[in-house]
Structure formats: C-alpha cells, structure tokens
Amino acid sequence: MANFCAAPNCTIKSNRSASLFFRFPMDTERYQWVENCHGKDLEDKTPDQLNRHYRLCAKQFEPSVICKAVSDTDAICLAFVLA
C-alpha cells in the first residue's frame, strides 16, 4: 500500500521507496502537526485515525529534527516543522 503525504500541496507518495514517512503521534504533539498542516480535513480525525492512516513525508521536516529511522516507511522525529 502506498503512503501519501498529508501536507497541503505535497505530491510525495511511496510504495516502499527511499522516502521516509512519519506517522502522526498519538500524544498531544499531534495537535501541532495538524495545525501546521493547515488541513481542515484532519481536524476532525481521532488520534487513532491520524496515527493509522495519515503520514507526513520527510520533506516536511527540518533534517535536524529527524533522530532515527525505525523502518523503511516510519521514523521517529522530535518536532514537526512544515518546510
């Protein structure tokens, strides 16, 4: 299944390509991610829905906040900064 970036105007998608994608966090930090995305369609999603079904590509993050890759399609980051 392909990952698609939830950031506005981003067309990055991946079928296990070299692009890293980040799941929305389950904690309160997810509110910052939704706000920074300016995606009104994300505001009504539950934490579980965001975490399971929505991703942001590495292009949306400052390289300095990406701390380690967990797998080919998920990584852990410290903060979301819409590039």
N, CA, C and O atoms as a Maestro MAE file, in Angstrom:
{
 s_m_m2io_version
 :::
 2.0.0
}

f_m_ct {
 s_m_title
 :::
 protein
 m_atom[332] {
  # First column is atom index #
  i_m_mmod_type
  r_m_x_coord
  r_m_y_coord
  r_m_z_coord
  i_m_residue_number
  s_m_chain_name
  s_m_pdb_residue_name
  s_m_pdb_atom_name
  i_m_atomic_number
  :::
  1 25 0.839 -1.174 0.000 1 A "MET " " N  " 7
  2 3 0.000 0.000 0.000 1 A "MET " " CA " 6
  3 2 0.885 1.238 0.000 1 A "MET " " C  " 6
  4 15 1.880 1.289 0.722 1 A "MET " " O  " 8
  5 25 0.538 2.214 -0.786 2 A "ALA " " N  " 7
  6 3 1.325 3.431 -0.912 2 A "ALA " " CA " 6
  7 2 1.070 4.367 0.266 2 A "ALA " " C  " 6
  8 15 -0.036 4.431 0.802 2 A "ALA " " O  " 8
  9 25 2.109 5.086 0.653 3 A "ASN " " N  " 7
  10 3 1.976 6.165 1.614 3 A "ASN " " CA " 6
  11 2 1.851 7.469 0.838 3 A "ASN " " C  " 6
  12 15 2.534 7.676 -0.165 3 A "ASN " " O  " 8
  13 25 0.978 8.337 1.308 4 A "PHE " " N  " 7
  14 3 0.801 9.645 0.711 4 A "PHE " " CA " 6
  15 2 1.027 10.689 1.788 4 A "PHE " " C  " 6
  16 15 0.618 10.501 2.934 4 A "PHE " " O  " 8
  17 25 1.671 11.781 1.432 5 A "CYS " " N  " 7
  18 3 1.924 12.850 2.393 5 A "CYS " " CA " 6
  19 2 0.641 13.656 2.596 5 A "CYS " " C  " 6
  20 15 -0.022 14.037 1.632 5 A "CYS " " O  " 8
  21 25 0.296 13.915 3.878 6 A "ALA " " N  " 7
  22 3 -0.922 14.649 4.212 6 A "ALA " " CA " 6
  23 2 -0.723 16.164 4.189 6 A "ALA " " C  " 6
  24 15 -1.681 16.910 4.389 6 A "ALA " " O  " 8
  25 25 0.498 16.627 3.949 7 A "ALA " " N  " 7
  26 3 0.759 18.067 3.909 7 A "ALA " " CA " 6
  27 2 0.106 18.670 2.670 7 A "ALA " " C  " 6
  28 15 0.057 18.036 1.616 7 A "ALA " " O  " 8
  29 25 -0.398 19.902 2.801 8 A "PRO " " N  " 7
  30 3 -1.046 20.539 1.661 8 A "PRO " " CA " 6
  31 2 -0.065 20.731 0.500 8 A "PRO " " C  " 6
  32 15 1.092 21.096 0.710 8 A "PRO " " O  " 8
  33 25 -0.526 20.489 -0.690 9 A "ASN " " N  " 7
  34 3 0.232 20.682 -1.924 9 A "ASN " " CA " 6
  35 2 1.452 19.765 -2.049 9 A "ASN " " C  " 6
  36 15 2.306 20.008 -2.902 9 A "ASN " " O  " 8
  37 25 1.552 18.747 -1.246 10 A "CYS " " N  " 7
  38 3 2.661 17.804 -1.372 10 A "CYS " " CA " 6
  39 2 2.181 16.612 -2.186 10 A "CYS " " C  " 6
  40 15 1.115 16.055 -1.926 10 A "CYS " " O  " 8
  41 25 2.967 16.235 -3.156 11 A "THR " " N  " 7
  42 3 2.594 15.119 -4.023 11 A "THR " " CA " 6
  43 2 3.480 13.898 -3.808 11 A "THR " " C  " 6
  44 15 3.456 12.958 -4.603 11 A "THR " " O  " 8
  45 25 4.262 13.914 -2.733 12 A "ILE " " N  " 7
  46 3 5.150 12.792 -2.447 12 A "ILE " " CA " 6
  47 2 4.319 11.567 -2.069 12 A "ILE " " C  " 6
  48 15 3.440 11.639 -1.210 12 A "ILE " " O  " 8
  49 25 4.605 10.458 -2.715 13 A "LYS " " N  " 7
  50 3 3.994 9.189 -2.352 13 A "LYS " " CA " 6
  51 2 5.041 8.111 -2.505 13 A "LYS " " C  " 6
  52 15 6.048 8.301 -3.187 13 A "LYS " " O  " 8
  53 25 4.805 6.999 -1.878 14 A "SER " " N  " 7
  54 3 5.820 5.955 -1.887 14 A "SER " " CA " 6
  55 2 5.194 4.581 -1.799 14 A "SER " " C  " 6
  56 15 4.242 4.357 -1.051 14 A "SER " " O  " 8
  57 25 5.735 3.682 -2.564 15 A "ASN " " N  " 7
  58 3 5.459 2.252 -2.424 15 A "ASN " " CA " 6
  59 2 6.756 1.595 -1.973 15 A "ASN " " C  " 6
  60 15 7.392 0.846 -2.715 15 A "ASN " " O  " 8
  61 25 7.124 1.897 -0.742 16 A "ARG " " N  " 7
  62 3 8.375 1.400 -0.165 16 A "ARG " " CA " 6
  63 2 9.602 1.946 -0.886 16 A "ARG " " C  " 6
  64 15 10.593 1.232 -1.045 16 A "ARG " " O  " 8
  65 25 9.549 3.187 -1.318 17 A "SER " " N  " 7
  66 3 10.715 3.800 -1.943 17 A "SER " " CA " 6
  67 2 11.630 4.344 -0.857 17 A "SER " " C  " 6
  68 15 11.443 4.048 0.324 17 A "SER " " O  " 8
  69 25 12.600 5.124 -1.245 18 A "ALA " " N  " 7
  70 3 13.577 5.659 -0.303 18 A "ALA " " CA " 6
  71 2 13.003 6.773 0.581 18 A "ALA " " C  " 6
  72 15 13.642 7.165 1.557 18 A "ALA " " O  " 8
  73 25 11.841 7.277 0.267 19 A "SER " " N  " 7
  74 3 11.250 8.355 1.049 19 A "SER " " CA " 6
  75 2 10.783 7.850 2.408 19 A "SER " " C  " 6
  76 15 10.144 6.803 2.511 19 A "SER " " O  " 8
  77 25 11.113 8.611 3.451 20 A "LEU " " N  " 7
  78 3 10.633 8.277 4.790 20 A "LEU " " CA " 6
  79 2 9.310 8.978 5.039 20 A "LEU " " C  " 6
  80 15 9.105 10.120 4.628 20 A "LEU " " O  " 8
  81 25 8.429 8.283 5.710 21 A "PHE " " N  " 7
  82 3 7.146 8.848 6.097 21 A "PHE " " CA " 6
  83 2 6.985 8.727 7.604 21 A "PHE " " C  " 6
  84 15 7.446 7.762 8.213 21 A "PHE " " O  " 8
  85 25 6.330 9.709 8.195 22 A "PHE " " N  " 7
  86 3 6.161 9.778 9.637 22 A "PHE " " CA " 6
  87 2 4.691 9.645 9.998 22 A "PHE " " C  " 6
  88 15 3.840 10.326 9.425 22 A "PHE " " O  " 8
  89 25 4.398 8.779 10.935 23 A "ARG " " N  " 7
  90 3 3.031 8.660 11.447 23 A "ARG " " CA " 6
  91 2 2.751 9.838 12.369 23 A "ARG " " C  " 6
  92 15 3.654 10.344 13.035 23 A "ARG " " O  " 8
  93 25 1.506 10.266 12.402 24 A "PHE " " N  " 7
  94 3 1.122 11.289 13.369 24 A "PHE " " CA " 6
  95 2 1.254 10.699 14.772 24 A "PHE " " C  " 6
  96 15 0.845 9.563 15.010 24 A "PHE " " O  " 8
  97 25 1.821 11.462 15.695 25 A "PRO " " N  " 7
  98 3 1.982 10.940 17.060 25 A "PRO " " CA " 6
  99 2 0.631 10.765 17.753 25 A "PRO " " C  " 6
  100 15 -0.345 11.435 17.417 25 A "PRO " " O  " 8
  101 25 0.595 9.865 18.714 26 A "MET " " N  " 7
  102 3 -0.635 9.621 19.476 26 A "MET " " CA " 6
  103 2 -0.794 10.619 20.623 26 A "MET " " C  " 6
  104 15 -1.895 10.776 21.152 26 A "MET " " O  " 8
  105 25 0.282 11.290 21.012 27 A "ASP " " N  " 7
  106 3 0.210 12.207 22.148 27 A "ASP " " CA " 6
  107 2 -0.260 13.590 21.697 27 A "ASP " " C  " 6
  108 15 -0.674 13.775 20.553 27 A "ASP " " O  " 8
  109 25 -0.190 14.533 22.589 28 A "THR " " N  " 7
  110 3 -0.716 15.877 22.313 28 A "THR " " CA " 6
  111 2 0.074 16.620 21.248 28 A "THR " " C  " 6
  112 15 -0.404 17.626 20.724 28 A "THR " " O  " 8
  113 25 1.269 16.153 20.914 29 A "GLU " " N  " 7
  114 3 2.049 16.792 19.861 29 A "GLU " " CA " 6
  115 2 1.334 16.726 18.514 29 A "GLU " " C  " 6
  116 15 1.600 17.543 17.632 29 A "GLU " " O  " 8
  117 25 0.437 15.767 18.350 30 A "ARG " " N  " 7
  118 3 -0.272 15.640 17.074 30 A "ARG " " CA " 6
  119 2 -1.065 16.896 16.745 30 A "ARG " " C  " 6
  120 15 -1.258 17.210 15.570 30 A "ARG " " O  " 8
  121 25 -1.531 17.626 17.769 31 A "TYR " " N  " 7
  122 3 -2.281 18.854 17.519 31 A "TYR " " CA " 6
  123 2 -1.420 19.877 16.785 31 A "TYR " " C  " 6
  124 15 -1.907 20.595 15.912 31 A "TYR " " O  " 8
  125 25 -0.137 19.940 17.146 32 A "GLN " " N  " 7
  126 3 0.780 20.845 16.449 32 A "GLN " " CA " 6
  127 2 0.924 20.412 14.996 32 A "GLN " " C  " 6
  128 15 0.945 21.254 14.099 32 A "GLN " " O  " 8
  129 25 1.021 19.115 14.758 33 A "TRP " " N  " 7
  130 3 1.167 18.608 13.391 33 A "TRP " " CA " 6
  131 2 -0.052 18.971 12.556 33 A "TRP " " C  " 6
  132 15 0.086 19.435 11.424 33 A "TRP " " O  " 8
  133 25 -1.243 18.763 13.108 34 A "VAL " " N  " 7
  134 3 -2.475 19.082 12.382 34 A "VAL " " CA " 6
  135 2 -2.540 20.580 12.109 34 A "VAL " " C  " 6
  136 15 -2.885 21.000 11.005 34 A "VAL " " O  " 8
  137 25 -2.211 21.374 13.102 35 A "GLU " " N  " 7
  138 3 -2.236 22.831 12.941 35 A "GLU " " CA " 6
  139 2 -1.231 23.274 11.883 35 A "GLU " " C  " 6
  140 15 -1.553 24.114 11.043 35 A "GLU " " O  " 8
  141 25 -0.029 22.728 11.911 36 A "ASN " " N  " 7
  142 3 0.994 23.103 10.941 36 A "ASN " " CA " 6
  143 2 0.657 22.643 9.525 36 A "ASN " " C  " 6
  144 15 1.121 23.236 8.552 36 A "ASN " " O  " 8
  145 25 -0.137 21.605 9.410 37 A "CYS " " N  " 7
  146 3 -0.565 21.134 8.087 37 A "CYS " " CA " 6
  147 2 -1.618 22.044 7.465 37 A "CYS " " C  " 6
  148 15 -1.807 22.035 6.249 37 A "CYS " " O  " 8
  149 25 -2.293 22.815 8.279 38 A "HIS " " N  " 7
  150 3 -3.392 23.676 7.808 38 A "HIS " " CA " 6
  151 2 -4.428 22.855 7.061 38 A "HIS " " C  " 6
  152 15 -5.047 23.326 6.106 38 A "HIS " " O  " 8
  153 25 -4.606 21.625 7.510 39 A "GLY " " N  " 7
  154 3 -5.563 20.738 6.858 39 A "GLY " " CA " 6
  155 2 -6.840 20.642 7.667 39 A "GLY " " C  " 6
  156 15 -6.900 19.921 8.663 39 A "GLY " " O  " 8
  157 25 -7.848 21.361 7.244 40 A "LYS " " N  " 7
  158 3 -9.133 21.342 7.952 40 A "LYS " " CA " 6
  159 2 -9.719 19.940 7.986 40 A "LYS " " C  " 6
  160 15 -10.438 19.593 8.923 40 A "LYS " " O  " 8
  161 25 -9.419 19.125 6.971 41 A "ASP " " N  " 7
  162 3 -9.944 17.763 6.929 41 A "ASP " " CA " 6
  163 2 -9.306 16.863 7.983 41 A "ASP " " C  " 6
  164 15 -9.841 15.795 8.282 41 A "ASP " " O  " 8
  165 25 -8.177 17.273 8.549 42 A "LEU " " N  " 7
  166 3 -7.519 16.473 9.583 42 A "LEU " " CA " 6
  167 2 -8.029 16.782 10.983 42 A "LEU " " C  " 6
  168 15 -7.871 15.966 11.891 42 A "LEU " " O  " 8
  169 25 -8.639 17.945 11.169 43 A "GLU " " N  " 7
  170 3 -9.033 18.396 12.496 43 A "GLU " " CA " 6
  171 2 -10.066 17.501 13.165 43 A "GLU " " C  " 6
  172 15 -10.083 17.400 14.392 43 A "GLU " " O  " 8
  173 25 -10.916 16.857 12.398 44 A "ASP " " N  " 7
  174 3 -11.965 16.021 12.986 44 A "ASP " " CA " 6
  175 2 -11.561 14.550 13.130 44 A "ASP " " C  " 6
  176 15 -12.376 13.720 13.531 44 A "ASP " " O  " 8
  177 25 -10.315 14.231 12.805 45 A "LYS " " N  " 7
  178 3 -9.839 12.848 12.910 45 A "LYS " " CA " 6
  179 2 -9.431 12.539 14.344 45 A "LYS " " C  " 6
  180 15 -8.901 13.399 15.047 45 A "LYS " " O  " 8
  181 25 -9.679 11.311 14.770 46 A "THR " " N  " 7
  182 3 -9.266 10.876 16.105 46 A "THR " " CA " 6
  183 2 -7.759 10.634 16.109 46 A "THR " " C  " 6
  184 15 -7.157 10.473 15.047 46 A "THR " " O  " 8
  185 25 -7.142 10.607 17.293 47 A "PRO " " N  " 7
  186 3 -5.710 10.302 17.355 47 A "PRO " " CA " 6
  187 2 -5.378 8.964 16.680 47 A "PRO " " C  " 6
  188 15 -4.362 8.844 15.995 47 A "PRO " " O  " 8
  189 25 -6.235 7.971 16.878 48 A "ASP " " N  " 7
  190 3 -6.016 6.667 16.277 48 A "ASP " " CA " 6
  191 2 -6.087 6.740 14.752 48 A "ASP " " C  " 6
  192 15 -5.253 6.145 14.069 48 A "ASP " " O  " 8
  193 25 -7.066 7.457 14.210 49 A "GLN " " N  " 7
  194 3 -7.188 7.601 12.756 49 A "GLN " " CA " 6
  195 2 -5.960 8.292 12.173 49 A "GLN " " C  " 6
  196 15 -5.425 7.862 11.152 49 A "GLN " " O  " 8
  197 25 -5.522 9.355 12.819 50 A "LEU " " N  " 7
  198 3 -4.347 10.070 12.335 50 A "LEU " " CA " 6
  199 2 -3.123 9.167 12.337 50 A "LEU " " C  " 6
  200 15 -2.364 9.136 11.368 50 A "LEU " " O  " 8
  201 25 -2.936 8.438 13.419 51 A "ASN " " N  " 7
  202 3 -1.761 7.585 13.556 51 A "ASN " " CA " 6
  203 2 -1.776 6.427 12.566 51 A "ASN " " C  " 6
  204 15 -0.737 6.082 12.005 51 A "ASN " " O  " 8
  205 25 -2.916 5.839 12.349 52 A "ARG " " N  " 7
  206 3 -3.011 4.669 11.470 52 A "ARG " " CA " 6
  207 2 -3.022 5.011 9.984 52 A "ARG " " C  " 6
  208 15 -2.459 4.271 9.177 52 A "ARG " " O  " 8
  209 25 -3.655 6.123 9.612 53 A "HIS " " N  " 7
  210 3 -3.947 6.354 8.198 53 A "HIS " " CA " 6
  211 2 -3.286 7.568 7.554 53 A "HIS " " C  " 6
  212 15 -3.369 7.728 6.336 53 A "HIS " " O  " 8
  213 25 -2.641 8.418 8.325 54 A "TYR " " N  " 7
  214 3 -2.071 9.641 7.765 54 A "TYR " " CA " 6
  215 2 -0.584 9.706 8.046 54 A "TYR " " C  " 6
  216 15 -0.121 9.313 9.117 54 A "TYR " " O  " 8
  217 25 0.166 10.213 7.063 55 A "ARG " " N  " 7
  218 3 1.623 10.313 7.156 55 A "ARG " " CA " 6
  219 2 2.071 11.679 6.638 55 A "ARG " " C  " 6
  220 15 1.372 12.344 5.873 55 A "ARG " " O  " 8
  221 25 3.253 12.066 7.082 56 A "LEU " " N  " 7
  222 3 3.930 13.225 6.517 56 A "LEU " " CA " 6
  223 2 5.282 12.744 6.005 56 A "LEU " " C  " 6
  224 15 5.953 11.943 6.655 56 A "LEU " " O  " 8
  225 25 5.670 13.236 4.842 57 A "CYS " " N  " 7
  226 3 6.958 12.818 4.279 57 A "CYS " " CA " 6
  227 2 8.100 13.597 4.929 57 A "CYS " " C  " 6
  228 15 7.884 14.639 5.547 57 A "CYS " " O  " 8
  229 25 9.301 13.083 4.781 58 A "ALA " " N  " 7
  230 3 10.484 13.696 5.385 58 A "ALA " " CA " 6
  231 2 10.729 15.112 4.874 58 A "ALA " " C  " 6
  232 15 11.383 15.908 5.547 58 A "ALA " " O  " 8
  233 25 10.212 15.430 3.697 59 A "LYS " " N  " 7
  234 3 10.372 16.767 3.129 59 A "LYS " " CA " 6
  235 2 9.746 17.841 4.029 59 A "LYS " " C  " 6
  236 15 10.147 19.003 3.972 59 A "LYS " " O  " 8
  237 25 8.768 17.458 4.858 60 A "GLN " " N  " 7
  238 3 8.053 18.405 5.710 60 A "GLN " " CA " 6
  239 2 8.803 18.731 7.006 60 A "GLN " " C  " 6
  240 15 8.345 19.562 7.791 60 A "GLN " " O  " 8
  241 25 9.931 18.096 7.230 61 A "PHE " " N  " 7
  242 3 10.674 18.246 8.478 61 A "PHE " " CA " 6
  243 2 12.055 18.829 8.227 61 A "PHE " " C  " 6
  244 15 12.679 18.559 7.201 61 A "PHE " " O  " 8
  245 25 12.519 19.621 9.163 62 A "GLU " " N  " 7
  246 3 13.908 20.054 9.136 62 A "GLU " " CA " 6
  247 2 14.756 18.807 9.383 62 A "GLU " " C  " 6
  248 15 14.430 18.023 10.274 62 A "GLU " " O  " 8
  249 25 15.826 18.600 8.626 63 A "PRO " " N  " 7
  250 3 16.642 17.391 8.816 63 A "PRO " " CA " 6
  251 2 17.157 17.231 10.247 63 A "PRO " " C  " 6
  252 15 17.354 16.105 10.704 63 A "PRO " " O  " 8
  253 25 17.371 18.306 10.942 64 A "SER " " N  " 7
  254 3 17.925 18.224 12.290 64 A "SER " " CA " 6
  255 2 16.960 17.636 13.309 64 A "SER " " C  " 6
  256 15 17.397 17.252 14.394 64 A "SER " " O  " 8
  257 25 15.660 17.549 13.008 65 A "VAL " " N  " 7
  258 3 14.704 17.019 13.977 65 A "VAL " " CA " 6
  259 2 14.411 15.535 13.774 65 A "VAL " " C  " 6
  260 15 13.695 14.932 14.573 65 A "VAL " " O  " 8
  261 25 14.949 14.950 12.728 66 A "ILE " " N  " 7
  262 3 14.762 13.523 12.488 66 A "ILE " " CA " 6
  263 2 15.869 12.799 13.242 66 A "ILE " " C  " 6
  264 15 17.049 12.947 12.925 66 A "ILE " " O  " 8
  265 25 15.475 12.015 14.242 67 A "CYS " " N  " 7
  266 3 16.512 11.432 15.089 67 A "CYS " " CA " 6
  267 2 16.910 10.021 14.689 67 A "CYS " " C  " 6
  268 15 18.088 9.682 14.808 67 A "CYS " " O  " 8
  269 25 15.991 9.177 14.219 68 A "LYS " " N  " 7
  270 3 16.404 7.854 13.740 68 A "LYS " " CA " 6
  271 2 15.291 7.218 12.929 68 A "LYS " " C  " 6
  272 15 14.107 7.462 13.165 68 A "LYS " " O  " 8
  273 25 15.688 6.410 11.983 69 A "ALA " " N  " 7
  274 3 14.729 5.665 11.180 69 A "ALA " " CA " 6
  275 2 14.375 4.383 11.912 69 A "ALA " " C  " 6
  276 15 15.248 3.701 12.449 69 A "ALA " " O  " 8
  277 25 13.093 4.061 11.930 70 A "VAL " " N  " 7
  278 3 12.619 2.842 12.566 70 A "VAL " " CA " 6
  279 2 12.441 1.748 11.519 70 A "VAL " " C  " 6
  280 15 12.734 0.580 11.778 70 A "VAL " " O  " 8
  281 25 11.967 2.122 10.354 71 A "SER " " N  " 7
  282 3 11.801 1.176 9.255 71 A "SER " " CA " 6
  283 2 11.854 1.965 7.962 71 A "SER " " C  " 6
  284 15 12.143 3.162 7.970 71 A "SER " " O  " 8
  285 25 11.578 1.299 6.853 72 A "ASP " " N  " 7
  286 3 11.618 1.992 5.573 72 A "ASP " " CA " 6
  287 2 10.520 3.037 5.429 72 A "ASP " " C  " 6
  288 15 10.669 3.988 4.663 72 A "ASP " " O  " 8
  289 25 9.426 2.872 6.151 73 A "THR " " N  " 7
  290 3 8.299 3.786 5.961 73 A "THR " " CA " 6
  291 2 7.943 4.595 7.196 73 A "THR " " C  " 6
  292 15 7.057 5.448 7.128 73 A "THR " " O  " 8
  293 25 8.600 4.358 8.315 74 A "ASP " " N  " 7
  294 3 8.307 5.098 9.532 74 A "ASP " " CA " 6
  295 2 9.602 5.553 10.174 74 A "ASP " " C  " 6
  296 15 10.634 4.893 10.053 74 A "ASP " " O  " 8
  297 25 9.542 6.671 10.850 75 A "ALA " " N  " 7
  298 3 10.711 7.170 11.561 75 A "ALA " " CA " 6
  299 2 10.236 7.931 12.778 75 A "ALA " " C  " 6
  300 15 9.065 8.292 12.896 75 A "ALA " " O  " 8
  301 25 11.161 8.164 13.669 76 A "ILE " " N  " 7
  302 3 10.858 8.949 14.861 76 A "ILE " " CA " 6
  303 2 11.440 10.336 14.650 76 A "ILE " " C  " 6
  304 15 12.580 10.469 14.206 76 A "ILE " " O  " 8
  305 25 10.683 11.352 14.957 77 A "CYS " " N  " 7
  306 3 11.196 12.701 14.840 77 A "CYS " " CA " 6
  307 2 10.876 13.454 16.122 77 A "CYS " " C  " 6
  308 15 10.037 13.028 16.915 77 A "CYS " " O  " 8
  309 25 11.546 14.563 16.312 78 A "LEU " " N  " 7
  310 3 11.381 15.318 17.542 78 A "LEU " " CA " 6
  311 2 10.315 16.391 17.427 78 A "LEU " " C  " 6
  312 15 9.599 16.656 18.393 78 A "LEU " " O  " 8
  313 25 10.201 16.999 16.290 79 A "ALA " " N  " 7
  314 3 9.235 18.087 16.142 79 A "ALA " " CA " 6
  315 2 8.863 18.212 14.678 79 A "ALA " " C  " 6
  316 15 9.642 17.850 13.796 79 A "ALA " " O  " 8
  317 25 7.692 18.717 14.428 80 A "PHE " " N  " 7
  318 3 7.220 18.894 13.061 80 A "PHE " " CA " 6
  319 2 7.331 20.368 12.709 80 A "PHE " " C  " 6
  320 15 6.770 21.227 13.388 80 A "PHE " " O  " 8
  321 25 8.056 20.644 11.648 81 A "VAL " " N  " 7
  322 3 8.190 21.994 11.134 81 A "VAL " " CA " 6
  323 2 7.838 21.930 9.667 81 A "VAL " " C  " 6
  324 15 8.594 21.375 8.870 81 A "VAL " " O  " 8
  325 25 6.696 22.493 9.296 82 A "LEU " " N  " 7
  326 3 6.295 22.464 7.894 82 A "LEU " " CA " 6
  327 2 7.291 23.270 7.080 82 A "LEU " " C  " 6
  328 15 7.433 24.478 7.274 82 A "LEU " " O  " 8
  329 25 7.970 22.606 6.179 83 A "ALA " " N  " 7
  330 3 9.022 23.266 5.381 83 A "ALA " " CA " 6
  331 2 8.421 24.160 4.324 83 A "ALA " " C  " 6
  332 15 9.152 24.793 3.562 83 A "ALA " " O  " 8
  :::
 }
 m_bond[331] {
  # First column is bond index #
  i_m_from
  i_m_to
  i_m_order
  :::
  1 1 2 1
  2 2 3 1
  3 3 4 2
  4 3 5 1
  5 5 6 1
  6 6 7 1
  7 7 8 2
  8 7 9 1
  9 9 10 1
  10 10 11 1
  11 11 12 2
  12 11 13 1
  13 13 14 1
  14 14 15 1
  15 15 16 2
  16 15 17 1
  17 17 18 1
  18 18 19 1
  19 19 20 2
  20 19 21 1
  21 21 22 1
  22 22 23 1
  23 23 24 2
  24 23 25 1
  25 25 26 1
  26 26 27 1
  27 27 28 2
  28 27 29 1
  29 29 30 1
  30 30 31 1
  31 31 32 2
  32 31 33 1
  33 33 34 1
  34 34 35 1
  35 35 36 2
  36 35 37 1
  37 37 38 1
  38 38 39 1
  39 39 40 2
  40 39 41 1
  41 41 42 1
  42 42 43 1
  43 43 44 2
  44 43 45 1
  45 45 46 1
  46 46 47 1
  47 47 48 2
  48 47 49 1
  49 49 50 1
  50 50 51 1
  51 51 52 2
  52 51 53 1
  53 53 54 1
  54 54 55 1
  55 55 56 2
  56 55 57 1
  57 57 58 1
  58 58 59 1
  59 59 60 2
  60 59 61 1
  61 61 62 1
  62 62 63 1
  63 63 64 2
  64 63 65 1
  65 65 66 1
  66 66 67 1
  67 67 68 2
  68 67 69 1
  69 69 70 1
  70 70 71 1
  71 71 72 2
  72 71 73 1
  73 73 74 1
  74 74 75 1
  75 75 76 2
  76 75 77 1
  77 77 78 1
  78 78 79 1
  79 79 80 2
  80 79 81 1
  81 81 82 1
  82 82 83 1
  83 83 84 2
  84 83 85 1
  85 85 86 1
  86 86 87 1
  87 87 88 2
  88 87 89 1
  89 89 90 1
  90 90 91 1
  91 91 92 2
  92 91 93 1
  93 93 94 1
  94 94 95 1
  95 95 96 2
  96 95 97 1
  97 97 98 1
  98 98 99 1
  99 99 100 2
  100 99 101 1
  101 101 102 1
  102 102 103 1
  103 103 104 2
  104 103 105 1
  105 105 106 1
  106 106 107 1
  107 107 108 2
  108 107 109 1
  109 109 110 1
  110 110 111 1
  111 111 112 2
  112 111 113 1
  113 113 114 1
  114 114 115 1
  115 115 116 2
  116 115 117 1
  117 117 118 1
  118 118 119 1
  119 119 120 2
  120 119 121 1
  121 121 122 1
  122 122 123 1
  123 123 124 2
  124 123 125 1
  125 125 126 1
  126 126 127 1
  127 127 128 2
  128 127 129 1
  129 129 130 1
  130 130 131 1
  131 131 132 2
  132 131 133 1
  133 133 134 1
  134 134 135 1
  135 135 136 2
  136 135 137 1
  137 137 138 1
  138 138 139 1
  139 139 140 2
  140 139 141 1
  141 141 142 1
  142 142 143 1
  143 143 144 2
  144 143 145 1
  145 145 146 1
  146 146 147 1
  147 147 148 2
  148 147 149 1
  149 149 150 1
  150 150 151 1
  151 151 152 2
  152 151 153 1
  153 153 154 1
  154 154 155 1
  155 155 156 2
  156 155 157 1
  157 157 158 1
  158 158 159 1
  159 159 160 2
  160 159 161 1
  161 161 162 1
  162 162 163 1
  163 163 164 2
  164 163 165 1
  165 165 166 1
  166 166 167 1
  167 167 168 2
  168 167 169 1
  169 169 170 1
  170 170 171 1
  171 171 172 2
  172 171 173 1
  173 173 174 1
  174 174 175 1
  175 175 176 2
  176 175 177 1
  177 177 178 1
  178 178 179 1
  179 179 180 2
  180 179 181 1
  181 181 182 1
  182 182 183 1
  183 183 184 2
  184 183 185 1
  185 185 186 1
  186 186 187 1
  187 187 188 2
  188 187 189 1
  189 189 190 1
  190 190 191 1
  191 191 192 2
  192 191 193 1
  193 193 194 1
  194 194 195 1
  195 195 196 2
  196 195 197 1
  197 197 198 1
  198 198 199 1
  199 199 200 2
  200 199 201 1
  201 201 202 1
  202 202 203 1
  203 203 204 2
  204 203 205 1
  205 205 206 1
  206 206 207 1
  207 207 208 2
  208 207 209 1
  209 209 210 1
  210 210 211 1
  211 211 212 2
  212 211 213 1
  213 213 214 1
  214 214 215 1
  215 215 216 2
  216 215 217 1
  217 217 218 1
  218 218 219 1
  219 219 220 2
  220 219 221 1
  221 221 222 1
  222 222 223 1
  223 223 224 2
  224 223 225 1
  225 225 226 1
  226 226 227 1
  227 227 228 2
  228 227 229 1
  229 229 230 1
  230 230 231 1
  231 231 232 2
  232 231 233 1
  233 233 234 1
  234 234 235 1
  235 235 236 2
  236 235 237 1
  237 237 238 1
  238 238 239 1
  239 239 240 2
  240 239 241 1
  241 241 242 1
  242 242 243 1
  243 243 244 2
  244 243 245 1
  245 245 246 1
  246 246 247 1
  247 247 248 2
  248 247 249 1
  249 249 250 1
  250 250 251 1
  251 251 252 2
  252 251 253 1
  253 253 254 1
  254 254 255 1
  255 255 256 2
  256 255 257 1
  257 257 258 1
  258 258 259 1
  259 259 260 2
  260 259 261 1
  261 261 262 1
  262 262 263 1
  263 263 264 2
  264 263 265 1
  265 265 266 1
  266 266 267 1
  267 267 268 2
  268 267 269 1
  269 269 270 1
  270 270 271 1
  271 271 272 2
  272 271 273 1
  273 273 274 1
  274 274 275 1
  275 275 276 2
  276 275 277 1
  277 277 278 1
  278 278 279 1
  279 279 280 2
  280 279 281 1
  281 281 282 1
  282 282 283 1
  283 283 284 2
  284 283 285 1
  285 285 286 1
  286 286 287 1
  287 287 288 2
  288 287 289 1
  289 289 290 1
  290 290 291 1
  291 291 292 2
  292 291 293 1
  293 293 294 1
  294 294 295 1
  295 295 296 2
  296 295 297 1
  297 297 298 1
  298 298 299 1
  299 299 300 2
  300 299 301 1
  301 301 302 1
  302 302 303 1
  303 303 304 2
  304 303 305 1
  305 305 306 1
  306 306 307 1
  307 307 308 2
  308 307 309 1
  309 309 310 1
  310 310 311 1
  311 311 312 2
  312 311 313 1
  313 313 314 1
  314 314 315 1
  315 315 316 2
  316 315 317 1
  317 317 318 1
  318 318 319 1
  319 319 320 2
  320 319 321 1
  321 321 322 1
  322 322 323 1
  323 323 324 2
  324 323 325 1
  325 325 326 1
  326 326 327 1
  327 327 328 2
  328 327 329 1
  329 329 330 1
  330 330 331 1
  331 331 332 2
  :::
 }
}
